[in-house]
């Protein structure tokens, strides 16, 4: 079971950069800036830029993070 737990924790850790990259890609390909605006009082927000900033922050923060098996209660192995 240790091998499957190790695989699961790696997938759990590395899915954030994939979500960030795919979110940026889908936003840029399927959205157009300035077409839809959200108005909240005197402020107008463009969902395109909100999405780009959100996925960009997720991508940058998750790329800077490292996988440490000890964080998940696993022993470090030489094969990783």
Backbone bond lengths (Angstrom), bond angles and torsions (degrees), N, CA, C in turn:
res aa  C-N    CA-C-N  psi(-1)  N-CA   C-N-CA  omega(-1)  CA-C   N-CA-C  phi
1 X - - - 1.442 - - 1.525 111.35 -
2 X 1.309 118.23 -24.41 1.449 121.56 -179.56 1.511 112.84 -60.64
3 X 1.346 116.88 -38.37 1.464 120.69 -179.94 1.533 110.24 -64.99
4 X 1.330 117.77 -44.43 1.461 120.72 179.76 1.524 111.54 -67.48
5 X 1.330 116.57 -36.57 1.461 119.62 177.09 1.522 110.64 -65.17
6 X 1.320 117.05 -39.97 1.465 121.17 178.05 1.532 110.51 -63.75
7 X 1.329 117.11 -43.65 1.471 120.94 178.26 1.525 110.04 -62.64
8 X 1.324 117.43 -44.48 1.466 121.31 -179.14 1.529 111.17 -62.21
9 X 1.318 117.79 -42.23 1.471 119.67 -178.74 1.522 111.00 -68.55
10 X 1.341 117.36 -34.14 1.473 118.78 176.21 1.522 110.73 -66.71
11 X 1.341 116.41 -43.12 1.466 119.58 177.98 1.522 109.37 -61.60
12 X 1.316 117.39 -43.67 1.465 121.58 179.54 1.522 110.92 -60.36
13 X 1.327 116.67 -38.79 1.455 120.81 -177.93 1.529 112.18 -74.56
14 X 1.318 117.05 -40.00 1.461 120.26 -173.10 1.523 114.05 -91.03
15 X 1.323 119.58 0.66 1.460 118.63 179.31 1.525 112.21 -77.22
16 X 1.305 119.10 -20.53 1.468 120.73 179.07 1.534 112.91 -65.13
17 X 1.340 120.30 -45.43 1.466 118.19 176.51 1.530 112.60 -63.50
18 X 1.324 116.59 -34.46 1.471 119.82 178.92 1.523 109.91 -66.26
19 X 1.323 117.26 -43.49 1.469 120.86 178.01 1.528 110.24 -62.82
20 X 1.326 118.07 -42.83 1.461 121.33 179.04 1.518 112.14 -62.04
21 X 1.331 116.66 -46.39 1.467 120.61 -179.09 1.528 111.16 -66.36
22 X 1.321 117.13 -47.70 1.471 120.36 -178.92 1.532 111.01 -65.30
23 X 1.330 117.03 -37.50 1.457 119.96 177.28 1.519 112.41 -63.22
24 X 1.327 116.06 -42.44 1.469 119.63 175.70 1.521 111.29 -62.69
25 X 1.321 116.56 -44.69 1.458 121.24 -178.78 1.522 111.60 -62.01
26 X 1.324 117.07 -47.74 1.465 120.93 -179.71 1.522 110.97 -64.94
27 X 1.317 117.39 -39.74 1.459 120.92 179.13 1.517 111.29 -62.38
28 X 1.318 117.07 -45.79 1.466 120.59 -177.55 1.528 111.14 -70.26
29 X 1.327 117.74 -37.65 1.472 120.72 -176.69 1.532 111.55 -75.32
30 X 1.331 118.36 -42.94 1.455 120.63 -170.64 1.525 114.93 -102.71
31 X 1.300 118.81 -5.07 1.467 120.80 -178.37 1.515 110.86 -116.35
32 X 1.301 115.28 156.02 1.457 121.76 177.20 1.530 108.11 -123.43
33 X 1.319 117.62 130.53 1.470 118.90 177.92 1.529 110.72 -68.31
34 X 1.311 115.09 139.08 1.464 120.60 175.21 1.512 115.58 86.40
35 X 1.337 120.03 -2.76 1.462 119.75 -178.03 1.528 112.14 -83.08
36 X 1.311 117.89 -37.02 1.465 122.06 179.59 1.522 108.26 -121.40
37 X 1.301 115.75 127.23 1.456 120.28 178.47 1.522 109.52 -120.71
38 X 1.313 115.77 140.38 1.456 121.97 175.24 1.521 106.53 -104.70
39 X 1.320 116.04 124.75 1.452 120.71 -178.92 1.521 109.52 -106.10
40 X 1.320 115.81 122.72 1.461 122.60 176.00 1.518 106.50 -124.65
41 X 1.322 115.27 98.07 1.466 119.60 -176.00 1.521 109.70 62.88
42 X 1.327 117.85 -129.35 1.462 119.98 179.87 1.534 113.43 -83.38
43 X 1.324 117.34 -0.90 1.474 121.02 -175.91 1.521 110.04 -100.48
44 X 1.332 116.47 133.18 1.458 121.91 173.47 1.521 108.74 -112.56
45 X 1.326 115.82 127.10 1.454 121.53 -179.45 1.516 109.77 -116.26
46 X 1.319 115.58 142.83 1.454 121.52 177.41 1.533 108.28 -103.52
47 X 1.339 118.42 117.12 1.466 120.79 -179.09 1.525 113.48 -59.21
48 X 1.317 118.23 -26.77 1.458 121.41 178.37 1.526 110.10 -59.82
49 X 1.310 116.78 -49.87 1.462 120.19 -177.87 1.531 112.02 -71.73
50 X 1.325 117.19 -34.50 1.460 119.98 175.19 1.527 110.93 -61.30
51 X 1.322 116.41 -42.24 1.463 121.36 179.15 1.526 111.22 -67.24
52 X 1.312 117.31 -44.00 1.465 120.95 179.96 1.532 110.12 -62.02
53 X 1.317 117.22 -44.38 1.464 120.62 179.80 1.525 110.57 -66.02
54 X 1.323 117.72 -44.19 1.464 121.20 -179.10 1.522 112.72 -62.69
55 X 1.327 117.12 -50.18 1.463 120.18 178.81 1.527 111.68 -67.92
56 X 1.322 117.24 -33.40 1.468 120.36 176.84 1.521 112.13 -64.61
57 X 1.319 116.69 -42.80 1.465 120.45 177.72 1.520 110.31 -63.92
58 X 1.343 117.40 -43.85 1.462 120.69 177.91 1.525 111.17 -59.91
59 X 1.317 117.35 -43.09 1.458 121.63 -179.46 1.528 111.31 -64.77
60 X 1.313 117.82 -47.19 1.459 121.33 -177.99 1.528 111.40 -65.03
61 X 1.326 117.06 -44.77 1.468 119.74 -179.82 1.525 112.25 -66.93
62 X 1.322 117.48 -37.69 1.458 119.62 -177.67 1.526 112.15 -76.77
63 X 1.317 118.47 -28.78 1.465 120.11 176.61 1.529 109.88 -70.88
64 X 1.311 117.32 -33.74 1.458 121.00 -179.77 1.515 114.18 -76.30
65 X 1.324 117.77 -10.48 1.459 121.96 -178.75 1.524 109.74 -86.85
66 X 1.338 117.26 155.94 1.460 121.73 179.98 1.516 110.07 -120.72
67 X 1.321 115.93 149.27 1.462 121.90 176.66 1.520 108.56 -85.90
68 X 1.320 116.13 121.67 1.455 121.72 177.11 1.526 107.58 -124.92
69 X 1.339 118.17 112.43 1.462 120.20 -178.52 1.528 113.07 -57.28
70 X 1.319 118.29 -27.92 1.461 120.86 179.68 1.530 111.69 -64.60
71 X 1.339 117.73 -28.43 1.458 120.44 177.08 1.522 111.95 -62.79
72 X 1.330 116.02 -27.78 1.458 121.26 -179.22 1.525 111.98 -99.84
73 X 1.310 117.65 7.42 1.449 121.00 -179.92 1.509 113.49 76.97
74 X 1.336 117.28 24.63 1.456 121.90 179.61 1.519 109.52 -107.69
75 X 1.313 115.45 153.41 1.463 119.88 175.79 1.527 108.82 -82.13
76 X 1.306 116.30 143.25 1.450 120.86 177.46 1.521 109.62 -71.35
77 X 1.340 115.99 142.15 1.459 119.48 -179.88 1.530 109.57 -123.49
78 X 1.306 115.82 158.85 1.463 121.00 -179.00 1.525 112.01 -72.94
79 X 1.353 118.85 -23.73 1.457 121.56 -175.17 1.524 112.92 -76.17
80 X 1.336 118.64 -14.20 1.473 120.64 -178.35 1.462 109.68 -79.91
